[in-house]
Amino acid sequence: MKKIGRCRWLLSVIVAIYILLPFNQSFAEPSGKIVMFHAGSLTIPFARMEKAFETRYPKVDILREPAGSRRCARKITDLKKPCDIIASADFTVIDQMLIPKYADWNIRFATNRLVLCYTDKSKYANEVNAQNWYEILSRKGVVWGHSDPNADPCGYRSLMVLQLAEKYYQKPGLYKKLIDNRPKENIRPKSVELVVLLQTGNMDYAWEYRSVAVQHELKFVELPDQINLGNYKYDDFYGQAVVEVIGKKPGAYIKKNGKSCTYGITLLKDAPNKEAAITFLQYMLDSQGGLKILQEMGQPPFIPCRVPTVEIKAMLPLELQKLVEVKN
């Protein structure tokens, strides 16, 4: 009986110690602030993800800062602002501006394509279509714009669409003709700012991602796959478009070649709340979580999400490795 009593006593001590010790981090409920910098085109779907995630994990407070993707990266590289997660409308922004100093890996999670947006208030709204859009944008008095190529991928992608249109429609000089009819004040820091100008009638046409057009219930002209940057099968043709943007150092420039729209996301090396951020990424990259929201809001996700090499997949937190495949 004494032996049984001692066993019971020892068992109770072990249980008590287990209860008093901190939970293993992998089982702990995430808490605290998660700071996210993300592309403006992700504002509405990320707001919905934020609400769903915080409902599931009420101890978490997601703090989002939308901006042009390159501007988001510069908040980290130039301003040294604390950040856990950055999501870019162009995965190459992460590759070129953040890896390897600020991040180790980059998950490609969604695609998009460009469309020409307008409203009932727009001039020639009853005429514009996929065959004559470039003629209408070149008419005097038509106000159209795009986002800043140096701050926002949608900006340099808009210029790429115009360059590709000149080749596709075989209209020499078309690119210059269109740009000459677009004053510099029609260039805005990020593409979603143009939505307000359209809705208030202060702009007739603006280049946007299709997902943004759907989310804001804008009318839009669908362009051929050969120029809308939405079909990777045309990447060789897209590559003929080249836009110069400001580089990492003052006075330096880099060339961006046309490529199909692919979004990327990463966890910063010095993320202040790494554990909670990983939990959010688990939710976001799940086909029944954040990716489902993207799909519902007009932005095609990659299911599963992608990394280009086995080596990069091995760098991911274990919780995320099962959510991605190796595909270039």
C-alpha positions as CSV (number, residue, x, y, z in Angstrom):
1,M,0.0,0.0,0.0
2,K,2.9,2.3,0.8
3,K,4.3,1.7,-2.7
4,I,1.0,2.6,-4.3
5,G,0.7,5.7,-2.1
6,R,4.2,6.8,-3.2
7,C,3.3,6.3,-6.8
8,R,0.2,8.4,-6.5
9,W,2.1,11.1,-4.7
10,L,4.8,11.1,-7.4
11,L,2.2,11.3,-10.2
12,S,0.4,14.2,-8.5
13,V,3.8,16.0,-8.2
14,I,4.5,15.5,-12.0
15,V,1.0,16.7,-12.9
16,A,1.4,19.8,-10.7
17,I,4.8,20.6,-12.2
18,Y,3.4,20.2,-15.7
19,I,0.5,22.6,-14.9
20,L,2.8,25.2,-13.4
21,L,5.4,25.2,-16.2
22,P,4.7,27.5,-19.2
23,F,2.9,25.9,-22.1
24,N,5.0,24.7,-25.0
25,Q,5.0,27.6,-27.5
26,S,3.6,25.5,-30.3
27,F,0.4,24.9,-28.1
28,A,0.2,28.4,-26.7
29,E,-2.6,30.7,-28.0
30,P,-1.1,33.5,-30.1
31,S,-1.3,37.0,-28.5
32,G,0.0,40.5,-28.9
33,K,0.3,42.7,-32.0
34,I,1.1,41.5,-35.5
35,V,2.4,44.3,-37.7
36,M,1.8,43.9,-41.4
37,F,2.9,46.0,-44.3
38,H,1.0,45.1,-47.4
39,A,0.1,46.1,-51.0
40,G,-2.8,48.5,-51.3
41,S,-4.6,46.0,-53.6
42,L,-4.8,43.6,-50.6
43,T,-6.6,46.0,-48.3
44,I,-10.1,44.7,-48.6
45,P,-9.3,40.9,-48.4
46,F,-6.8,41.4,-45.6
47,A,-9.3,43.4,-43.6
48,R,-11.6,40.4,-43.9
49,M,-8.8,38.0,-42.9
50,E,-8.0,40.2,-40.0
51,K,-11.5,40.1,-38.7
52,A,-11.7,36.3,-39.1
53,F,-8.3,35.7,-37.5
54,E,-9.0,38.0,-34.5
55,T,-12.3,36.4,-33.9
56,R,-10.5,33.0,-33.7
57,Y,-7.7,34.4,-31.6
58,P,-9.1,37.3,-29.6
59,K,-5.7,38.0,-27.8
60,V,-4.2,39.1,-31.2
61,D,-4.3,42.6,-32.6
62,I,-3.4,42.8,-36.3
63,L,-2.0,46.2,-37.3
64,R,-2.1,46.6,-41.0
65,E,-0.3,49.4,-43.0
66,P,-1.3,49.3,-46.7
67,A,0.8,51.1,-49.3
68,G,2.6,50.6,-52.6
69,S,4.6,47.4,-52.3
70,R,8.0,49.1,-52.9
71,R,7.0,51.8,-50.3
72,C,6.2,49.0,-47.9
73,A,9.7,47.5,-48.4
74,R,11.3,50.9,-47.9
75,K,9.6,51.3,-44.5
76,I,11.8,48.4,-43.5
77,T,15.0,49.1,-45.4
78,D,15.1,52.9,-45.1
79,L,12.9,53.8,-42.1
80,K,13.7,50.6,-40.1
81,K,10.1,50.3,-38.9
82,P,9.3,47.2,-36.9
83,C,7.3,44.7,-38.9
84,D,6.3,41.0,-38.7
85,I,4.9,40.3,-42.2
86,I,5.1,42.0,-45.5
87,A,2.9,41.1,-48.5
88,S,3.8,42.5,-51.9
89,A,1.8,42.7,-55.1
90,D,5.0,41.8,-56.9
91,F,7.0,38.9,-55.3
92,T,10.2,40.3,-56.9
93,V,10.1,43.3,-54.6
94,I,10.8,41.0,-51.7
95,D,13.5,39.1,-53.6
96,Q,15.2,42.3,-54.7
97,M,14.8,44.6,-51.7
98,L,14.5,42.4,-48.6
99,I,16.3,39.1,-49.2
100,P,18.8,38.2,-47.7
101,K,19.3,41.0,-45.2
102,Y,15.8,41.3,-43.9
103,A,14.1,38.1,-44.9
104,D,15.1,34.5,-45.8
105,W,12.3,33.3,-48.0
106,N,9.3,34.4,-50.1
107,I,6.1,32.5,-50.7
108,R,4.1,33.2,-53.9
109,F,0.4,33.0,-52.9
110,A,-1.8,34.7,-55.6
111,T,-2.0,36.2,-59.1
112,N,-3.9,39.0,-60.7
113,R,-4.3,40.9,-64.0
114,L,-4.7,44.5,-65.0
115,V,-7.9,46.0,-66.3
116,L,-8.9,49.5,-67.3
117,C,-11.5,50.8,-64.8
118,Y,-14.2,53.5,-65.3
119,T,-17.7,54.5,-64.1
120,D,-20.9,55.7,-65.7
121,K,-19.5,59.2,-65.1
122,S,-16.5,58.6,-67.4
123,K,-16.3,60.3,-70.7
124,Y,-17.1,57.9,-73.5
125,A,-18.3,55.3,-71.0
126,N,-20.9,54.0,-73.5
127,E,-18.2,53.6,-76.2
128,V,-15.2,52.1,-74.5
129,N,-14.4,48.4,-75.1
130,A,-11.5,45.9,-75.6
131,Q,-11.0,47.1,-79.2
132,N,-10.9,50.9,-78.8
133,W,-9.7,51.6,-75.2
134,Y,-6.4,53.0,-76.4
135,E,-8.0,55.3,-78.8
136,I,-10.2,56.7,-76.1
137,L,-7.3,57.2,-73.7
138,S,-5.5,59.3,-76.4
139,R,-8.4,61.7,-76.9
140,K,-8.1,65.2,-75.6
141,G,-10.0,65.9,-72.4
142,V,-10.0,62.3,-71.2
143,V,-8.5,62.2,-67.7
144,W,-6.8,58.9,-66.9
145,G,-4.0,57.8,-64.6
146,H,-2.1,55.1,-62.9
147,S,-0.1,54.7,-59.7
148,D,3.5,55.7,-59.1
149,P,5.9,53.1,-60.7
150,N,8.5,53.9,-58.0
151,A,6.2,53.1,-55.2
152,D,3.7,50.6,-56.5
153,P,4.0,47.6,-58.8
154,C,0.6,48.4,-60.4
155,G,2.2,51.6,-61.6
156,Y,5.1,50.0,-63.5
157,R,2.7,47.2,-64.6
158,S,0.4,49.9,-66.1
159,L,3.2,51.2,-68.2
160,M,4.1,47.7,-69.3
161,V,0.6,47.1,-70.5
162,L,0.8,50.2,-72.6
163,Q,4.2,49.1,-74.1
164,L,2.8,45.7,-74.8
165,A,-0.3,47.2,-76.4
166,E,1.9,49.0,-78.9
167,K,3.4,45.7,-80.0
168,Y,0.3,43.6,-79.8
169,Y,-1.9,46.1,-81.8
170,Q,1.1,47.0,-84.1
171,K,0.7,50.7,-83.5
172,P,4.1,52.3,-83.6
173,G,4.3,55.3,-81.3
174,L,1.2,54.3,-79.3
175,Y,3.0,54.3,-76.0
176,K,4.3,57.8,-76.3
177,K,1.0,59.1,-77.6
178,L,-0.8,57.8,-74.6
179,I,1.8,59.0,-72.1
180,D,1.7,62.5,-73.7
181,N,-2.0,62.6,-72.9
182,R,-1.5,61.7,-69.2
183,P,-0.2,64.6,-67.1
184,K,2.1,63.8,-64.2
185,E,-0.5,64.9,-61.6
186,N,-2.5,61.9,-62.7
187,I,0.1,59.6,-61.2
188,R,-0.8,58.7,-57.6
189,P,1.2,56.9,-54.8
190,K,-0.9,53.7,-54.9
191,S,-3.5,52.3,-57.2
192,V,-6.4,52.2,-54.7
193,E,-6.2,56.0,-54.4
194,L,-7.4,56.2,-58.0
195,V,-10.6,54.4,-57.0
196,V,-11.8,57.5,-55.2
197,L,-11.0,59.8,-58.1
198,L,-13.1,57.5,-60.4
199,Q,-16.0,57.3,-58.0
200,T,-16.1,61.1,-57.5
201,G,-15.9,61.8,-61.2
202,N,-12.5,63.4,-61.0
203,M,-10.9,60.8,-63.3
204,D,-12.4,59.0,-66.2
205,Y,-10.2,55.9,-66.4
206,A,-7.6,54.3,-64.2
207,W,-5.5,51.2,-64.3
208,E,-6.2,48.7,-61.5
209,Y,-5.9,45.1,-60.7
210,R,-9.0,43.1,-61.6
211,S,-9.5,42.1,-57.9
212,V,-9.6,45.8,-56.9
213,A,-12.2,46.5,-59.6
214,V,-14.4,43.7,-58.5
215,Q,-14.1,44.6,-54.8
216,H,-15.0,48.3,-55.5
217,E,-17.8,47.4,-58.0
218,L,-16.2,49.4,-60.8
219,K,-16.8,48.9,-64.5
220,F,-13.7,47.7,-66.4
221,V,-12.4,46.7,-69.7
222,E,-10.9,43.2,-69.9
223,L,-7.8,43.2,-72.0
224,P,-6.3,40.3,-74.1
225,D,-4.1,37.9,-72.1
226,Q,-1.2,38.9,-74.3
227,I,-1.1,42.3,-72.6
228,N,-2.9,42.1,-69.3
229,L,0.0,40.5,-67.4
230,G,-2.3,37.8,-66.0
231,N,-1.2,34.7,-67.9
232,Y,2.2,33.2,-67.2
233,K,2.1,31.4,-70.6
234,Y,2.8,34.8,-72.2
235,D,5.8,35.7,-69.9
236,D,8.2,35.7,-72.9
237,F,6.0,38.3,-74.6
238,Y,5.5,40.3,-71.4
239,G,9.3,40.4,-71.0
240,Q,9.6,42.7,-73.9
241,A,8.2,45.5,-71.7
242,V,10.8,47.3,-69.6
243,V,10.3,50.1,-67.0
244,E,13.0,51.9,-65.0
245,V,12.3,52.5,-61.3
246,I,14.3,54.0,-58.5
247,G,16.9,51.6,-57.1
248,K,18.1,51.0,-53.5
249,K,20.5,54.0,-53.5
250,P,19.7,57.6,-54.4
251,G,20.3,58.2,-58.1
252,A,20.4,54.5,-58.9
253,Y,17.8,52.8,-61.1
254,I,16.8,49.3,-61.8
255,K,15.0,47.9,-64.8
256,K,11.8,45.9,-64.3
257,N,10.9,43.5,-67.1
258,G,7.3,42.5,-67.8
259,K,6.2,39.3,-66.0
260,S,2.8,37.9,-65.1
261,C,1.4,39.3,-61.8
262,T,2.5,37.2,-58.8
263,Y,2.1,38.2,-55.2
264,G,4.6,37.3,-52.5
265,I,4.6,37.2,-48.7
266,T,7.4,36.8,-46.1
267,L,8.1,36.8,-42.4
268,L,10.8,39.3,-41.4
269,K,13.9,38.0,-39.7
270,D,13.6,40.3,-36.7
271,A,9.8,40.0,-36.5
272,P,8.8,41.3,-33.0
273,N,6.0,38.7,-32.7
274,K,7.2,35.8,-34.7
275,E,5.1,33.1,-33.2
276,A,1.8,34.9,-33.7
277,A,2.8,35.9,-37.2
278,I,3.5,32.3,-38.1
279,T,0.1,31.4,-36.8
280,F,-1.5,34.0,-39.0
281,L,0.5,32.8,-42.1
282,Q,-0.8,29.3,-41.4
283,Y,-4.4,30.7,-41.5
284,M,-3.7,32.9,-44.5
285,L,-2.0,30.3,-46.7
286,D,-4.7,27.6,-46.0
287,S,-7.1,26.8,-48.8
288,Q,-10.0,27.1,-46.4
289,G,-8.7,30.2,-44.7
290,G,-7.2,33.3,-46.3
291,L,-6.9,31.8,-49.8
292,K,-10.6,31.1,-49.8
293,I,-11.2,34.8,-49.0
294,L,-9.0,35.9,-51.9
295,Q,-10.8,33.6,-54.3
296,E,-14.2,34.9,-53.1
297,M,-13.0,38.5,-53.6
298,G,-11.9,38.1,-57.2
299,Q,-8.2,37.3,-56.8
300,P,-7.0,33.9,-57.9
301,P,-4.8,32.2,-55.2
302,F,-2.2,29.5,-55.8
303,I,-3.4,26.4,-54.1
304,P,-1.1,25.2,-52.8
305,C,1.1,28.3,-52.5
306,R,4.6,28.1,-54.1
307,V,8.3,28.5,-53.5
308,P,10.9,28.0,-56.3
309,T,13.3,25.5,-54.7
310,V,13.5,22.6,-52.2
311,E,16.1,24.6,-50.4
312,I,13.8,27.6,-49.9
313,K,11.0,25.3,-48.7
314,A,13.4,23.9,-46.0
315,M,13.9,27.4,-44.7
316,L,10.2,27.9,-43.9
317,P,8.9,27.3,-40.4
318,L,7.7,23.7,-40.2
319,E,4.1,24.9,-39.7
320,L,4.2,26.4,-43.2
321,Q,6.0,23.8,-45.2
322,K,3.0,21.6,-45.6
323,L,1.1,24.5,-47.1
324,V,3.4,25.1,-50.1
325,E,4.8,23.2,-53.1
326,V,8.0,23.6,-55.0
327,K,7.1,25.2,-58.3
328,N,9.0,27.9,-60.2
